[in-house]
Amino acid sequence: MASVEDDIRLQAGMLVEALRENSFTFAAAESCTGGAVSQAVTSVAGCSDVMRGGVVAYHNDVKRNVLGVSSSSLDKYGAVSREVAEQMVQGVSQLLSAECAVATTGVAGPGGGTPDKPVGTVWIAAKVRGRIAVKLLSLEDKGRANNVRQTVAEVLRLMNEMLCRNTF
């Protein structure tokens, strides 16, 4: 059985290859993953052909002022929401001029969870040109590090699925 780390390496390698084949560039907006998605992608040799950069938008001020997430969405839905994940992926794509982008926002733990958004609640988003997919993850809380690794694997998988469908 492959480990999560093996899955991340596989997904990151597939992503860089698919981006290169399509002559697309890539960017990441990360909250709960704190740069782990960008680290996974930049660990692949040759990633400089496709990687534009990333923004670790942990604080809501950064989500608002750098990525363009609306204050009304943050107030109404909270940072851990479909709306914020979608705005983050749009913002980083525009900010860094990337055709493809991902975003993560969630509760990695061990604290920070609420009855409505327990630890392991994560929203991920992926964008290929004008098409955006957003997905809710309800991770079984096996600790912060595991929650981050699972999120990285899932967001890379979502991006790869979008690129493989060739519906852009």
OpenMM code with the backbone's topology and positions (N, CA, C; nanometers):
from openmm import Vec3, app, unit

residues = "MET ALA SER VAL GLU ASP ASP ILE ARG LEU GLN ALA GLY MET LEU VAL GLU ALA LEU ARG GLU ASN SER PHE THR PHE ALA ALA ALA GLU SER CYS THR GLY GLY ALA VAL SER GLN ALA VAL THR SER VAL ALA GLY CYS SER ASP VAL MET ARG GLY GLY VAL VAL ALA TYR HIS ASN ASP VAL LYS ARG ASN VAL LEU GLY VAL SER SER SER SER LEU ASP LYS TYR GLY ALA VAL SER ARG GLU VAL ALA GLU GLN MET VAL GLN GLY VAL SER GLN LEU LEU SER ALA GLU CYS ALA VAL ALA THR THR GLY VAL ALA GLY PRO GLY GLY GLY THR PRO ASP LYS PRO VAL GLY THR VAL TRP ILE ALA ALA LYS VAL ARG GLY ARG ILE ALA VAL LYS LEU LEU SER LEU GLU ASP LYS GLY ARG ALA ASN ASN VAL ARG GLN THR VAL ALA GLU VAL LEU ARG LEU MET ASN GLU MET LEU CYS ARG ASN THR PHE".split()
positions = [
    Vec3(0.0842, -0.1189, 0.0000),
    Vec3(0.0000, 0.0000, 0.0000),
    Vec3(0.0884, 0.1247, 0.0000),
    Vec3(0.0576, 0.2165, -0.0906),
    Vec3(0.1361, 0.3395, -0.1029),
    Vec3(0.1050, 0.4342, 0.0129),
    Vec3(0.2064, 0.5052, 0.0564),
    Vec3(0.1877, 0.6025, 0.1635),
    Vec3(0.1330, 0.7326, 0.1048),
    Vec3(0.0859, 0.8199, 0.1924),
    Vec3(0.0380, 0.9508, 0.1482),
    Vec3(0.1529, 1.0275, 0.0832),
    Vec3(0.2732, 1.0154, 0.1383),
    Vec3(0.3887, 1.0840, 0.0808),
    Vec3(0.4161, 1.0354, -0.0610),
    Vec3(0.4030, 0.9027, -0.0832),
    Vec3(0.4210, 0.8474, -0.2178),
    Vec3(0.3151, 0.9016, -0.3123),
    Vec3(0.1916, 0.9107, -0.2632),
    Vec3(0.0816, 0.9631, -0.3442),
    Vec3(0.1077, 1.1092, -0.3810),
    Vec3(0.1553, 1.1874, -0.2852),
    Vec3(0.1858, 1.3280, -0.3115),
    Vec3(0.2945, 1.3391, -0.4183),
    Vec3(0.4020, 1.2609, -0.4059),
    Vec3(0.5097, 1.2642, -0.5059),
    Vec3(0.4571, 1.2267, -0.6440),
    Vec3(0.3744, 1.1226, -0.6499),
    Vec3(0.3166, 1.0782, -0.7764),
    Vec3(0.2277, 1.1866, -0.8371),
    Vec3(0.1376, 1.2415, -0.7556),
    Vec3(0.0447, 1.3444, -0.8035),
    Vec3(0.1191, 1.4701, -0.8478),
    Vec3(0.2204, 1.5109, -0.7722),
    Vec3(0.2979, 1.6304, -0.8080),
    Vec3(0.3720, 1.6082, -0.9394),
    Vec3(0.4305, 1.4921, -0.9571),
    Vec3(0.5000, 1.4608, -1.0815),
    Vec3(0.4053, 1.4601, -1.2000),
    Vec3(0.2887, 1.3984, -1.1827),
    Vec3(0.1878, 1.3964, -1.2887),
    Vec3(0.1424, 1.5379, -1.3221),
    Vec3(0.1260, 1.6215, -1.2199),
    Vec3(0.0805, 1.7582, -1.2405),
    Vec3(0.1819, 1.8385, -1.3220),
    Vec3(0.3065, 1.8332, -1.2827),
    Vec3(0.4089, 1.9081, -1.3559),
    Vec3(0.4139, 1.8615, -1.5008),
    Vec3(0.4056, 1.7326, -1.5235),
    Vec3(0.4069, 1.6793, -1.6601),
    Vec3(0.2856, 1.7279, -1.7401),
    Vec3(0.1672, 1.7220, -1.6808),
    Vec3(0.0452, 1.7657, -1.7499),
    Vec3(0.0486, 1.9154, -1.7783),
    Vec3(0.0975, 1.9940, -1.6841),
    Vec3(0.1089, 2.1377, -1.7061),
    Vec3(0.2049, 2.1669, -1.8217),
    Vec3(0.3167, 2.0972, -1.8218),
    Vec3(0.4155, 2.1154, -1.9274),
    Vec3(0.3571, 2.0776, -2.0639),
    Vec3(0.2874, 1.9645, -2.0698),
    Vec3(0.2283, 1.9174, -2.1959),
    Vec3(0.1277, 2.0179, -2.2529),
    Vec3(0.0568, 2.0891, -2.1642),
    Vec3(-0.0449, 2.1841, -2.2069),
    Vec3(0.0067, 2.3278, -2.2139),
    Vec3(0.1341, 2.3466, -2.1835),
    Vec3(0.1951, 2.4805, -2.1787),
    Vec3(0.1183, 2.5732, -2.0845),
    Vec3(0.0805, 2.5192, -1.9685),
    Vec3(0.0105, 2.5951, -1.8656),
    Vec3(0.1066, 2.6292, -1.7530),
    Vec3(0.0758, 2.7388, -1.6840),
    Vec3(0.1493, 2.7735, -1.5630),
    Vec3(0.0608, 2.7472, -1.4416),
    Vec3(0.1238, 2.7441, -1.3235),
    Vec3(0.0561, 2.6996, -1.2016),
    Vec3(0.0882, 2.7924, -1.0854),
    Vec3(-0.0128, 2.8120, -0.9985),
    Vec3(0.0055, 2.8893, -0.8756),
    Vec3(-0.0786, 2.8263, -0.7649),
    Vec3(-0.0423, 2.8556, -0.6414),
    Vec3(-0.1148, 2.8007, -0.5269),
    Vec3(-0.1424, 2.9097, -0.4237),
    Vec3(-0.2643, 2.9063, -0.3692),
    Vec3(-0.3024, 2.9914, -0.2562),
    Vec3(-0.3307, 2.8970, -0.1407),
    Vec3(-0.2541, 2.9086, -0.0339),
    Vec3(-0.2630, 2.8109, 0.0739),
    Vec3(-0.2882, 2.8775, 0.2079),
    Vec3(-0.3850, 2.8232, 0.2781),
    Vec3(-0.4075, 2.8643, 0.4152),
    Vec3(-0.3656, 2.7489, 0.5050),
    Vec3(-0.4518, 2.6511, 0.5231),
    Vec3(-0.4242, 2.5434, 0.6189),
    Vec3(-0.3045, 2.4567, 0.5824),
    Vec3(-0.2629, 2.4555, 0.4559),
    Vec3(-0.1480, 2.3743, 0.4159),
    Vec3(-0.0161, 2.4500, 0.4279),
    Vec3(-0.0211, 2.5799, 0.4515),
    Vec3(0.0973, 2.6583, 0.4847),
    Vec3(0.2145, 2.6479, 0.3888),
    Vec3(0.1897, 2.6245, 0.2610),
    Vec3(0.2977, 2.6145, 0.1636),
    Vec3(0.3323, 2.4722, 0.1232),
    Vec3(0.2660, 2.3733, 0.1802),
    Vec3(0.2984, 2.2328, 0.1522),
    Vec3(0.2653, 2.1925, 0.0085),
    Vec3(0.1620, 2.2529, -0.0510),
    Vec3(0.1308, 2.2233, -0.1915),
    Vec3(0.2438, 2.2760, -0.2795),
    Vec3(0.2837, 2.3997, -0.2564),
    Vec3(0.3928, 2.4579, -0.3340),
    Vec3(0.5209, 2.3770, -0.3161),
    Vec3(0.5478, 2.3326, -0.1958),
    Vec3(0.6674, 2.2522, -0.1692),
    Vec3(0.6618, 2.1213, -0.2479),
    Vec3(0.5457, 2.0573, -0.2525),
    Vec3(0.5313, 1.9309, -0.3260),
    Vec3(0.5590, 1.9517, -0.4746),
    Vec3(0.5051, 2.0582, -0.5303),
    Vec3(0.5237, 2.0843, -0.6729),
    Vec3(0.6684, 2.1229, -0.7017),
    Vec3(0.7266, 2.2071, -0.6176),
    Vec3(0.8640, 2.2511, -0.6434),
    Vec3(0.9677, 2.1431, -0.6140),
    Vec3(0.9273, 2.0326, -0.5559),
    Vec3(1.0204, 1.9210, -0.5347),
    Vec3(1.0382, 1.8379, -0.6618),
    Vec3(0.9564, 1.8660, -0.7637),
    Vec3(0.9650, 1.7929, -0.8902),
    Vec3(1.0661, 1.8628, -0.9815),
    Vec3(1.1626, 1.7861, -1.0292),
    Vec3(1.2626, 1.8424, -1.1206),
    Vec3(1.1933, 1.8988, -1.2440),
    Vec3(1.2356, 2.0174, -1.2842),
    Vec3(1.1784, 2.0808, -1.4021),
    Vec3(1.0539, 2.1626, -1.3761),
    Vec3(1.0153, 2.1753, -1.2507),
    Vec3(0.8934, 2.2495, -1.2169),
    Vec3(0.9036, 2.3968, -1.2523),
    Vec3(1.0246, 2.4475, -1.2677),
    Vec3(1.0398, 2.5900, -1.2992),
    Vec3(0.9807, 2.6250, -1.4359),
    Vec3(0.9565, 2.5250, -1.5188),
    Vec3(0.8905, 2.5485, -1.6471),
    Vec3(0.7451, 2.5907, -1.6296),
    Vec3(0.6834, 2.5525, -1.5159),
    Vec3(0.5387, 2.5724, -1.4990),
    Vec3(0.4993, 2.6476, -1.3725),
    Vec3(0.5804, 2.6433, -1.2701),
    Vec3(0.5443, 2.7014, -1.1404),
    Vec3(0.5654, 2.8516, -1.1398),
    Vec3(0.4567, 2.9274, -1.1181),
    Vec3(0.4658, 3.0737, -1.1098),
    Vec3(0.4966, 3.1177, -0.9676),
    Vec3(0.4309, 3.0536, -0.8680),
    Vec3(0.4539, 3.0909, -0.7295),
    Vec3(0.3358, 3.0541, -0.6432),
    Vec3(0.3420, 3.0999, -0.5200),
    Vec3(0.2350, 3.0696, -0.4256),
    Vec3(0.2215, 3.1788, -0.3220),
    Vec3(0.1054, 3.1795, -0.2584),
    Vec3(0.0763, 3.2732, -0.1509),
    Vec3(0.0266, 3.1927, -0.0320),
    Vec3(0.0944, 3.2066, 0.0815),
    Vec3(0.0438, 3.1477, 0.2049),
    Vec3(-0.0420, 3.2555, 0.2693),
    Vec3(-0.1728, 3.2370, 0.2569),
    Vec3(-0.2698, 3.3363, 0.3041),
    Vec3(-0.3360, 3.2835, 0.4304),
    Vec3(-0.2587, 3.2803, 0.5367),
    Vec3(-0.3090, 3.2240, 0.6621),
    Vec3(-0.4063, 3.3201, 0.7314),
    Vec3(-0.3729, 3.4457, 0.7317),
    Vec3(-0.4562, 3.5462, 0.7992),
    Vec3(-0.5596, 3.6010, 0.7011),
    Vec3(-0.6783, 3.6328, 0.7518),
    Vec3(-0.7839, 3.6860, 0.6665),
    Vec3(-0.7435, 3.8148, 0.5964),
    Vec3(-0.6578, 3.8968, 0.6587),
    Vec3(-0.6106, 4.0194, 0.5933),
    Vec3(-0.5381, 3.9874, 0.4629),
    Vec3(-0.4608, 3.8787, 0.4622),
    Vec3(-0.3891, 3.8388, 0.3414),
    Vec3(-0.4874, 3.7858, 0.2372),
    Vec3(-0.5843, 3.7087, 0.2827),
    Vec3(-0.6878, 3.6608, 0.1899),
    Vec3(-0.7560, 3.7794, 0.1223),
    Vec3(-0.7885, 3.8802, 0.2025),
    Vec3(-0.8575, 3.9996, 0.1521),
    Vec3(-0.7667, 4.0870, 0.0651),
    Vec3(-0.6554, 4.1289, 0.1228),
    Vec3(-0.5716, 4.2324, 0.0620),
    Vec3(-0.4790, 4.1832, -0.0485),
    Vec3(-0.4430, 4.0564, -0.0470),
    Vec3(-0.3537, 4.0030, -0.1493),
    Vec3(-0.4313, 3.9234, -0.2544),
    Vec3(-0.5241, 3.8397, -0.2078),
    Vec3(-0.5959, 3.7516, -0.3003),
    Vec3(-0.7312, 3.8063, -0.3450),
    Vec3(-0.7778, 3.9123, -0.2815),
    Vec3(-0.9040, 3.9721, -0.3236),
    Vec3(-1.0288, 3.9026, -0.2738),
    Vec3(-1.0164, 3.8229, -0.1679),
    Vec3(-1.1352, 3.7602, -0.1080),
    Vec3(-1.2199, 3.8714, -0.0463),
    Vec3(-1.3490, 3.8674, -0.0704),
    Vec3(-1.4355, 3.9753, -0.0214),
    Vec3(-1.4582, 3.9662, 0.1289),
    Vec3(-1.4613, 4.0816, 0.1923),
    Vec3(-1.4909, 4.0885, 0.3356),
    Vec3(-1.6278, 4.0301, 0.3642),
    Vec3(-1.7217, 4.0536, 0.2740),
    Vec3(-1.8575, 4.0019, 0.2968),
    Vec3(-1.8590, 3.8492, 0.2988),
    Vec3(-1.7801, 3.7836, 0.2142),
    Vec3(-1.7732, 3.6368, 0.2155),
    Vec3(-1.7092, 3.5868, 0.3441),
    Vec3(-1.6014, 3.6531, 0.3863),
    Vec3(-1.5354, 3.6130, 0.5105),
    Vec3(-1.6300, 3.6305, 0.6289),
    Vec3(-1.7044, 3.7410, 0.6317),
    Vec3(-1.7974, 3.7668, 0.7417),
    Vec3(-1.9156, 3.6701, 0.7400),
    Vec3(-1.9708, 3.6473, 0.6226),
    Vec3(-2.0923, 3.5651, 0.6117),
    Vec3(-2.0652, 3.4153, 0.6222),
    Vec3(-1.9593, 3.3679, 0.5551),
    Vec3(-1.9346, 3.2233, 0.5463),
    Vec3(-1.8160, 3.1764, 0.6299),
    Vec3(-1.7251, 3.2674, 0.6634),
    Vec3(-1.6040, 3.2302, 0.7349),
    Vec3(-1.4931, 3.1924, 0.6383),
    Vec3(-1.3712, 3.1909, 0.6900),
    Vec3(-1.2544, 3.1599, 0.6078),
    Vec3(-1.2589, 3.0174, 0.5541),
    Vec3(-1.3182, 2.9272, 0.6298),
    Vec3(-1.3278, 2.7874, 0.5880),
    Vec3(-1.4632, 2.7682, 0.5204),
    Vec3(-1.4652, 2.7978, 0.3897),
    Vec3(-1.5912, 2.7912, 0.3157),
    Vec3(-1.5658, 2.7750, 0.1664),
    Vec3(-1.6669, 2.7262, 0.0987),
    Vec3(-1.6636, 2.7116, -0.0469),
    Vec3(-1.6341, 2.8466, -0.1129),
    Vec3(-1.7045, 2.9491, -0.0672),
    Vec3(-1.6927, 3.0813, -0.1276),
    Vec3(-1.5505, 3.1359, -0.1178),
    Vec3(-1.4896, 3.1201, -0.0021),
    Vec3(-1.3540, 3.1706, 0.0177),
    Vec3(-1.2534, 3.0888, -0.0632),
    Vec3(-1.2672, 2.9569, -0.0663),
    Vec3(-1.1764, 2.8738, -0.1471),
    Vec3(-1.1832, 2.9144, -0.2940),
    Vec3(-1.3041, 2.9367, -0.3444),
    Vec3(-1.3208, 2.9757, -0.4843),
    Vec3(-1.2575, 3.1130, -0.5114),
    Vec3(-1.2771, 3.2076, -0.4216),
    Vec3(-1.2187, 3.3405, -0.4403),
    Vec3(-1.0661, 3.3370, -0.4270),
    Vec3(-1.0152, 3.2513, -0.3398),
    Vec3(-0.8706, 3.2378, -0.3257),
    Vec3(-0.8073, 3.1857, -0.4548),
    Vec3(-0.8684, 3.0839, -0.5151),
    Vec3(-0.8106, 3.0261, -0.6370),
    Vec3(-0.8192, 3.1249, -0.7527),
    Vec3(-0.9275, 3.1994, -0.7593),
    Vec3(-0.9384, 3.3024, -0.8630),
    Vec3(-0.8341, 3.4115, -0.8404),
    Vec3(-0.8189, 3.4527, -0.7155),
    Vec3(-0.7252, 3.5602, -0.6823),
    Vec3(-0.5816, 3.5262, -0.7117),
    Vec3(-0.5384, 3.4058, -0.6735),
    Vec3(-0.3981, 3.3694, -0.6959),
    Vec3(-0.3709, 3.3489, -0.8440),
    Vec3(-0.4678, 3.2965, -0.9155),
    Vec3(-0.4521, 3.2790, -1.0596),
    Vec3(-0.4320, 3.4138, -1.1285),
    Vec3(-0.5117, 3.5112, -1.0886),
    Vec3(-0.5007, 3.6450, -1.1464),
    Vec3(-0.3717, 3.7147, -1.1009),
    Vec3(-0.3449, 3.7082, -0.9710),
    Vec3(-0.2274, 3.7752, -0.9150),
    Vec3(-0.0975, 3.7285, -0.9801),
    Vec3(-0.0854, 3.5975, -1.0017),
    Vec3(0.0390, 3.5407, -1.0523),
    Vec3(0.0322, 3.5032, -1.2003),
    Vec3(-0.0747, 3.5446, -1.2671),
    Vec3(-0.0902, 3.5194, -1.4113),
    Vec3(-0.0692, 3.3731, -1.4471),
    Vec3(-0.1430, 3.2856, -1.3797),
    Vec3(-0.1327, 3.1417, -1.4022),
    Vec3(-0.2641, 3.0876, -1.4585),
    Vec3(-0.2552, 3.0055, -1.5612),
    Vec3(-0.3746, 2.9435, -1.6170),
    Vec3(-0.4365, 2.8418, -1.5209),
    Vec3(-0.3529, 2.7807, -1.4389),
    Vec3(-0.3980, 2.6782, -1.3450),
    Vec3(-0.3590, 2.7177, -1.2029),
    Vec3(-0.4487, 2.6896, -1.1099),
    Vec3(-0.4197, 2.7255, -0.9713),
    Vec3(-0.4987, 2.6352, -0.8774),
    Vec3(-0.4538, 2.6301, -0.7525),
    Vec3(-0.5261, 2.5593, -0.6471),
    Vec3(-0.5327, 2.6479, -0.5244),
    Vec3(-0.6282, 2.6163, -0.4362),
    Vec3(-0.6402, 2.6865, -0.3084),
    Vec3(-0.6829, 2.5888, -0.2012),
    Vec3(-0.6361, 2.6134, -0.0790),
    Vec3(-0.6748, 2.5320, 0.0363),
    Vec3(-0.7120, 2.6237, 0.1521),
    Vec3(-0.8190, 2.5901, 0.2210),
    Vec3(-0.8567, 2.6624, 0.3433),
    Vec3(-0.9319, 2.5657, 0.4328),
    Vec3(-0.8891, 2.5553, 0.5578),
    Vec3(-0.9542, 2.4573, 0.6444),
    Vec3(-0.9032, 2.4622, 0.7865),
    Vec3(-0.9454, 2.3627, 0.8617),
    Vec3(-0.9088, 2.3489, 1.0025),
    Vec3(-0.8181, 2.2265, 1.0141),
    Vec3(-0.6867, 2.2508, 1.0188),
    Vec3(-0.5908, 2.1408, 1.0246),
    Vec3(-0.5803, 2.0803, 1.1645),
    Vec3(-0.6097, 2.1613, 1.2683),
    Vec3(-0.6041, 2.1117, 1.4048),
    Vec3(-0.4701, 2.1425, 1.4698),
    Vec3(-0.4509, 2.1033, 1.5925),
    Vec3(-0.5448, 2.0259, 1.6722),
    Vec3(-0.6620, 2.1084, 1.7250),
    Vec3(-0.6446, 2.2398, 1.7342),
    Vec3(-0.7539, 2.3249, 1.7812),
    Vec3(-0.8191, 2.3956, 1.6640),
    Vec3(-0.9087, 2.4864, 1.6958),
    Vec3(-0.9711, 2.5690, 1.5942),
    Vec3(-1.1023, 2.5171, 1.5404),
    Vec3(-1.1337, 2.3949, 1.5696),
    Vec3(-1.2585, 2.3383, 1.5205),
    Vec3(-1.3796, 2.3899, 1.5968),
    Vec3(-1.4944, 2.3859, 1.5314),
    Vec3(-1.6221, 2.4221, 1.5914),
    Vec3(-1.7213, 2.3100, 1.5617),
    Vec3(-1.8381, 2.3120, 1.6239),
    Vec3(-1.9371, 2.2084, 1.5901),
    Vec3(-1.9728, 2.2089, 1.4407),
    Vec3(-1.9785, 2.3270, 1.3789),
    Vec3(-2.0117, 2.3365, 1.2363),
    Vec3(-1.8933, 2.3037, 1.1458),
    Vec3(-1.7733, 2.3333, 1.1944),
    Vec3(-1.6514, 2.3119, 1.1158),
    Vec3(-1.5467, 2.2459, 1.2053),
    Vec3(-1.5620, 2.1146, 1.2272),
    Vec3(-1.4663, 2.0454, 1.3143),
    Vec3(-1.3288, 2.0329, 1.2491),
    Vec3(-1.2295, 1.9996, 1.3306),
    Vec3(-1.0958, 1.9727, 1.2794),
    Vec3(-1.1093, 1.8696, 1.1672),
    Vec3(-1.0411, 1.8957, 1.0571),
    Vec3(-1.0483, 1.8076, 0.9404),
    Vec3(-1.1417, 1.8597, 0.8320),
    Vec3(-1.2116, 1.9708, 0.8606),
    Vec3(-1.2958, 2.0339, 0.7587),
    Vec3(-1.2067, 2.1206, 0.6710),
    Vec3(-1.2029, 2.0888, 0.5433),
    Vec3(-1.1150, 2.1600, 0.4506),
    Vec3(-1.1886, 2.1799, 0.3183),
    Vec3(-1.1791, 2.2994, 0.2648),
    Vec3(-1.2276, 2.3289, 0.1301),
    Vec3(-1.1076, 2.3428, 0.0399),
    Vec3(-1.1123, 2.2755, -0.0755),
    Vec3(-1.0071, 2.2884, -0.1757),
    Vec3(-1.0711, 2.3355, -0.3057),
    Vec3(-0.9934, 2.4069, -0.3840),
    Vec3(-1.0407, 2.4538, -0.5139),
    Vec3(-0.9280, 2.4378, -0.6151),
    Vec3(-0.9677, 2.4087, -0.7381),
    Vec3(-0.8724, 2.3984, -0.8484),
    Vec3(-0.9301, 2.4738, -0.9680),
    Vec3(-0.8428, 2.5392, -1.0412),
    Vec3(-0.8858, 2.6198, -1.1556),
    Vec3(-0.7989, 2.5873, -1.2759),
    Vec3(-0.8642, 2.5616, -1.3880),
    Vec3(-0.7962, 2.5470, -1.5162),
    Vec3(-0.8620, 2.6465, -1.6096),
    Vec3(-0.7853, 2.7476, -1.6467),
    Vec3(-0.8369, 2.8605, -1.7245),
    Vec3(-0.9636, 2.9119, -1.6578),
    Vec3(-1.0779, 2.9117, -1.7240),
    Vec3(-1.1991, 2.9681, -1.6655),
    Vec3(-1.2820, 2.8707, -1.5848),
    Vec3(-1.2401, 2.7467, -1.5753),
    Vec3(-1.3189, 2.6427, -1.5082),
    Vec3(-1.2666, 2.6199, -1.3664),
    Vec3(-1.3598, 2.6187, -1.2687),
    Vec3(-1.3222, 2.5998, -1.1281),
    Vec3(-1.3995, 2.4821, -1.0699),
    Vec3(-1.3289, 2.3989, -0.9950),
    Vec3(-1.3915, 2.2908, -0.9188),
    Vec3(-1.3606, 2.3151, -0.7713),
    Vec3(-1.4618, 2.3005, -0.6874),
    Vec3(-1.4457, 2.3192, -0.5436),
    Vec3(-1.4959, 2.1927, -0.4744),
    Vec3(-1.4233, 2.1497, -0.3722),
    Vec3(-1.4577, 2.0238, -0.3052),
    Vec3(-1.4398, 2.0381, -0.1541),
    Vec3(-1.5337, 1.9824, -0.0800),
    Vec3(-1.5246, 1.9769, 0.0659),
    Vec3(-1.4611, 1.8457, 0.1078),
    Vec3(-1.3587, 1.8563, 0.1922),
    Vec3(-1.2979, 1.7378, 0.2526),
    Vec3(-1.3401, 1.7327, 0.3984),
    Vec3(-1.3820, 1.6175, 0.4424),
    Vec3(-1.4115, 1.5940, 0.5841),
    Vec3(-1.3154, 1.4855, 0.6296),
    Vec3(-1.1951, 1.5275, 0.6648),
    Vec3(-1.0884, 1.4343, 0.6978),
    Vec3(-1.1075, 1.3756, 0.8364),
    Vec3(-1.0752, 1.2486, 0.8481),
    Vec3(-1.0718, 1.1854, 0.9800),
    Vec3(-0.9506, 1.2438, 1.0508),
    Vec3(-0.9726, 1.3085, 1.1639),
    Vec3(-0.8646, 1.3804, 1.2308),
    Vec3(-0.7633, 1.2829, 1.2900),
    Vec3(-0.6497, 1.2716, 1.2211),
    Vec3(-0.5391, 1.1889, 1.2692),
    Vec3(-0.4176, 1.2756, 1.2984),
    Vec3(-0.4455, 1.4028, 1.3339),
    Vec3(-0.3379, 1.4950, 1.3674),
    Vec3(-0.3124, 1.5949, 1.2565),
    Vec3(-0.2574, 1.7079, 1.2968),
    Vec3(-0.2337, 1.8199, 1.2064),
    Vec3(-0.1513, 1.7808, 1.0839),
    Vec3(-0.0375, 1.7168, 1.1057),
    Vec3(0.0510, 1.6817, 0.9942),
    Vec3(-0.0201, 1.5910, 0.8942),
    Vec3(-0.0939, 1.4946, 0.9434),
    Vec3(-0.1667, 1.4047, 0.8544),
    Vec3(-0.2760, 1.4805, 0.7791),
    Vec3(-0.3455, 1.5710, 0.8475),
    Vec3(-0.4507, 1.6492, 0.7812),
    Vec3(-0.3921, 1.7333, 0.6685),
    Vec3(-0.2751, 1.7904, 0.6908),
    Vec3(-0.2096, 1.8701, 0.5866),
    Vec3(-0.1697, 1.7799, 0.4698),
    Vec3(-0.1078, 1.6657, 0.4988),
    Vec3(-0.0663, 1.5737, 0.3916),
    Vec3(-0.1865, 1.5262, 0.3100),
    Vec3(-0.2938, 1.4899, 0.3778),
    Vec3(-0.4141, 1.4435, 0.3068),
    Vec3(-0.4692, 1.5535, 0.2168),
    Vec3(-0.4692, 1.6764, 0.2664),
    Vec3(-0.5191, 1.7887, 0.1881),
    Vec3(-0.4325, 1.8114, 0.0649),
    Vec3(-0.3017, 1.8070, 0.0806),
    Vec3(-0.2112, 1.8246, -0.0326),
    Vec3(-0.2383, 1.7183, -0.1383),
    Vec3(-0.2485, 1.5927, -0.0961),
    Vec3(-0.2756, 1.4845, -0.1910),
    Vec3(-0.4075, 1.5066, -0.2643),
    Vec3(-0.5099, 1.5480, -0.1909),
    Vec3(-0.6421, 1.5672, -0.2518),
    Vec3(-0.6456, 1.6851, -0.3484),
    Vec3(-0.5811, 1.7959, -0.3155),
    Vec3(-0.5850, 1.9114, -0.4050),
    Vec3(-0.5030, 1.8839, -0.5320),
    Vec3(-0.3918, 1.8125, -0.5195),
    Vec3(-0.3149, 1.7748, -0.6383),
    Vec3(-0.3955, 1.6785, -0.7251),
    Vec3(-0.4648, 1.5854, -0.6624),
    Vec3(-0.5487, 1.4901, -0.7353),
    Vec3(-0.6604, 1.5630, -0.8106),
    Vec3(-0.7246, 1.6603, -0.7445),
    Vec3(-0.8322, 1.7367, -0.8078),
    Vec3(-0.7781, 1.8133, -0.9292),
    Vec3(-0.6628, 1.8755, -0.9152),
    Vec3(-0.6030, 1.9490, -1.0269),
    Vec3(-0.5720, 1.8544, -1.1416),
    Vec3(-0.5152, 1.7381, -1.1115),
    Vec3(-0.4834, 1.6401, -1.2156),
    Vec3(-0.6094, 1.5895, -1.2854),
    Vec3(-0.7155, 1.5662, -1.2098),
    Vec3(-0.8419, 1.5217, -1.2707),
    Vec3(-0.8931, 1.6263, -1.3694),
    Vec3(-0.8860, 1.7519, -1.3324),
    Vec3(-0.9317, 1.8584, -1.4224),
    Vec3(-0.8461, 1.8626, -1.5496),
    Vec3(-0.7165, 1.8494, -1.5347),
    Vec3(-0.6287, 1.8534, -1.6520),
    Vec3(-0.6494, 1.7308, -1.7408),
    Vec3(-0.6749, 1.6155, -1.6813),
    Vec3(-0.6945, 1.4923, -1.7595),
    Vec3(-0.8250, 1.4945, -1.8388),
    Vec3(-0.9254, 1.5665, -1.7900),
    Vec3(-1.0541, 1.5745, -1.8602),
    Vec3(-1.0457, 1.6585, -1.9868),
    Vec3(-0.9438, 1.7441, -1.9928),
    Vec3(-0.9254, 1.8295, -2.1112),
    Vec3(-1.0511, 1.9064, -2.1497),
    Vec3(-1.1214, 1.9585, -2.0496),
    Vec3(-1.2438, 2.0335, -2.0780),
    Vec3(-1.2216, 2.1829, -2.0610),
    Vec3(-1.1026, 2.2267, -2.0846),
    Vec3(-1.0711, 2.3679, -2.0699),
    Vec3(-1.0674, 2.4276, -2.2069),
] * unit.nanometer
topology = app.Topology()
chain = topology.addChain("A")
for resn in residues:
    res = topology.addResidue(resn, chain)
    for name in ("N", "CA", "C"):
        topology.addAtom(name, app.Element.getBySymbol(name[0]), res)
